[in-house]
Amino acid sequence: MKIIILSNHIAALPAIVHFHNKGSLQCVATSYRPSIENPIKNFCDSNGINCLIINNDLSFSDQLTDLIATTGSELGIVFGFSKKLPDSLLQIPQFNFFNIHFSLLPAYRGPAPLFWQIKRGETSTGITIHKMDDSFDGGPILFQERVQLFSEESFGALNSKLSLLAVSVIEKALEKFSNNVNDLVEQDEISSFSFPAVKRDDLLIDWENQTAAEIMNLVNACNPAFGGAITFLNGQELAIVEVSPAILNDVSDFEPGTIVHADGNYGLFVACKYNSFLRINILQNSEAILSGYKLIALGVKAGARFQNSIQQEAVF
């Protein structure tokens, strides 16, 4: 089957390589964003893969229609593509566009499903392949596969895992489609829900109201795509990139966010809600990436307190 892949995201690279090596990939289409490097275009150019940069000054629909005609493609796979496909493309006779979405639709529709699933502490996710319609992440489902989501799995690790698994999932879906066993299942709109694009406020740690597990989920959801979960210490903004759960004995009640141990041998430990604790492993500020040990070496001591905002008075 001759296919084209529409993508702006590195998650599509394993699929691009797979279908290029099989000889079924006719072209990759990607969109151009001024001053932003396009890893899909760079990869295709380096590996001799035909790649079309969508010209924003020309009709998107016309460019894709011409690409389908000139390549003789029979199917389009949309995998992390920023442009919404117009209805004129979706109505091309005997041509189907299938989208790859990293959730078990109709749950977690929207542009950042992995962030929200990790932040909300889901224990499983999945890969959904659905026929596209004129709504975002709508349209009947061709194939789904559930995938376990581990409690300490970061956004980057999960994205990489799903990107590799997607190759076999797409192959299963295409086999089903090619064998005319393509009985599509309509999405249940009653059970559907979506989340918006991630904003800065979604990255802020709320020490008073989030548990240790919730803070760890947020940190994992932010690593590395969003640079870390945001907090403040001694009037300076920091992004926490990695934490791990910790159990401490013989401790008194501490205000959430309080650094309870700052030990050069064991690391930096912070109190959370319900007298639970996290070890701070990696942070970054505007100048450097720091380990918890490095922060201790720079003078941070037990008794200092992480804050929700820069306006809060620091405790020394």
DAZIUR-V888006 format. One record per pair of residues at least 12 apart in sequence whose C-alpha atoms are under 6 Angstrom apart, sorted by the first residue. I is the first residue (numbers start at 1). J is the second residue. Records with the same first field share a line. If there is no record, write none. Layout:
# DAZIUR-V888006
I=J / J
This chain:
# DAZIUR-V888006
1=24
2=24 / 73 / 74
3=25 / 26 / 73 / 74 / 75 / 76
4=25 / 26 / 27 / 28 / 76
5=28 / 76 / 77 / 78
6=28 / 29 / 30 / 78 / 81
7=30 / 79 / 80 / 81
8=30 / 80 / 81
9=80
11=163
12=79
15=167
27=50 / 51
28=51
29=51 / 52 / 53
30=53
31=53 / 54
74=95
75=95 / 96
76=97
77=97 / 98 / 99
78=99
79=100
97=131 / 132
98=130 / 131 / 132
99=129 / 130
100=128 / 129
101=127 / 128
102=126 / 127
103=125 / 126 / 127
104=126 / 128
106=187 / 192
107=192 / 193
108=193 / 194
109=137 / 194
110=194 / 195 / 196
111=197
115=221
118=217 / 221
119=217 / 218 / 221
123=149
124=147 / 148 / 149
125=146 / 147
126=145 / 146 / 147
127=144 / 145
128=144
129=142 / 143
130=142
140=184 / 185 / 186 / 187
141=184 / 185
142=184
143=173
154=220 / 221 / 223
155=221 / 223
156=224
203=229 / 230
204=229 / 230
205=230 / 231
206=308
207=256 / 257
208=256
211=273
212=272
219=241
223=241
228=240 / 241
231=308
232=306 / 307 / 310
233=306
234=314
235=310
238=284 / 285
239=283 / 284
240=283
241=282 / 283
242=281 / 282
243=279 / 280 / 281
244=278 / 279
245=278
246=277 / 278 / 279
256=271 / 272 / 273
257=270 / 271 / 272 / 305 / 306
258=270 / 271 / 304 / 305
259=302 / 303 / 304 / 305
260=302
261=302
262=301 / 302
264=293
267=292 / 293
268=280 / 292
280=292
303=316
304=316
